[in-house]
Amino acid sequence: MSLVQLDIKGISYSQTQSGAYALVLTEIKGNRTLPIIIGAFEAQSIAIALEKEIKPPRPLTHDLFKTFSERFQINVLQVIIHKLVDGVFFSSLVCEKDGAEEIIDARTSDAIALATRFNAPIYTYETILEKAGIFLKLEAEDIVSDTSELDMDELLTETTKEEDEDPLKRMSLQELNNQLQIAIEQEDYETAAHLRDEISKR
């Protein structure tokens, strides 16, 4: 299976899940996007890594991992998003020490937070992009590519909360497909991703 390299387009507030954020990845040689819903802590960690001038007073978990790895001469070579099951992405860290490579399972949000710190490339398989990628022309106001526009104080203090009830669960499969088509036509990538995940679960 062929690998496709991805880049971080930006982070935006999720309109479908309270307290969550949408991390938008784009293929480097194409126009497909891969939106991934992540928690506030992971959004905070990725945003801080992208915004080089922001330094937290104490090391975040991913900063600690990087320091630990460097101290023991372990390097993260790349991140591969290798599986999608019921709307959940699975990823691996490809690490190297003394010329030997090891593959470590990781949550996608953690893997990308580490990739930003190690300047490691991010890949996924063509089959995953075909299944979960969305062809969209992203408007500038929809994506926060400059993380300084995010409310960093909110990112530093917000905790992830789940909605008491997801209204999508009350919709029929036909209604979900209709709403997905509308979301795509309106270029509402976050809603489209959430709808796609709910359809996949059905």
C-alpha positions, -999 to +999 in steps of 0.1 A: +000+000+000+013+034-009+020+061+017+008+097+014+026+124+033+004+148+052+010+183+066-008+201+095-032+227+080-043+240+113-065+236+143-101+249+148-127+247+174-151+217+169-187+227+163-199+191+167-182+181+200-181+203+231-146+209+244-130+193+214-110+206+185-106+196+148-070+189+137-069+192+099-043+174+079-038+179+042-020+158+017+011+176+005+006+166-032-031+169-035-062+186-022-077+161+002-080+169+039-082+145+068-100+161+098-094+144+131-113+153+163-089+157+193-092+167+229-083+201+244-050+189+259-037+175+227-048+206+208-030+227+234+002+205+230+002+207+192-006+244+191+023+252+215+047+231+195+037+249+163+039+283+179+076+282+187+076+314+208+051+300+233+069+282+262+048+267+290+062+273+325+067+235+330+072+208+304+041+193+290+038+155+287+050+155+251+079+178+259+089+154+287+088+125+262+110+144+238+135+152+265+135+116+278+140+103+242+169+126+235+186+118+268+186+081+258+194+088+221+160+077+208+147+095+177+112+096+162+117+091+125+081+093+113+044+089+122+021+066+102-017+068+105-023+032+096-058+022+105-094+036+108-119+017+128-154+030+137-142+066+131-111+061+153-077+066+137-048+044+148-012+055+145+024+043+150+056+060+159+086+047+139+116+052+163+153+046+159+181+039+184+216+028+175+206+021+140+177-002+150+141+007+142+111+001+165+074+007+159+053+019+188+015+021+189+002+056+198-030+076+197-030+098+166-032+130+186-002+120+207+017+108+176+012+142+159+021+161+190+054+142+190+059+146+153+058+184+156+085+182+183+108+158+164+101+175+130+091+140+119+070+136+087+034+123+090+020+097+066-012+078+060-022+051+035-040+059+003-068+036+013-074+056+045-075+089+025-099+073+001-122+063+029-119+093+053-105+121+032-126+150+022-122+171-010-128+206+002-117+241-006-109+253+029-117+289+036-092+309+055-116+318+083-125+281+089-090+270+098-066+285+123-034+279+105-017+305+127-021+291+161-016+325+177-052+332+168-063+304+191-073+314+227-042+300+243-054+307+278-085+286+270-064+259+255-042+258+286-072+254+310-100+237+291-108+201+298-125+177+273-162+172+279-186+149+261-220+160+251-248+144+272-265+133+240-254+134+204-283+145+182-268+125+153-276+093+170-313+100+167-311+104+129-317+077+104-290+065+080-307+083+051-309+116+071-272+113+080-263+108+043-284+138+033-268+159+060-234+148+049-240+159+014-252+193+026-222+197+048-198+189+020-216+213-004-213+240+023-177+231+029-184+224+066-156+200+070-160+195+108-196+185+106-189+163+075-162+144+095-186+139+124-214+127+101-190+104+083-179+088+115-215+083+126-224+067+093-193+044+095-205+033+130-239+023+115 
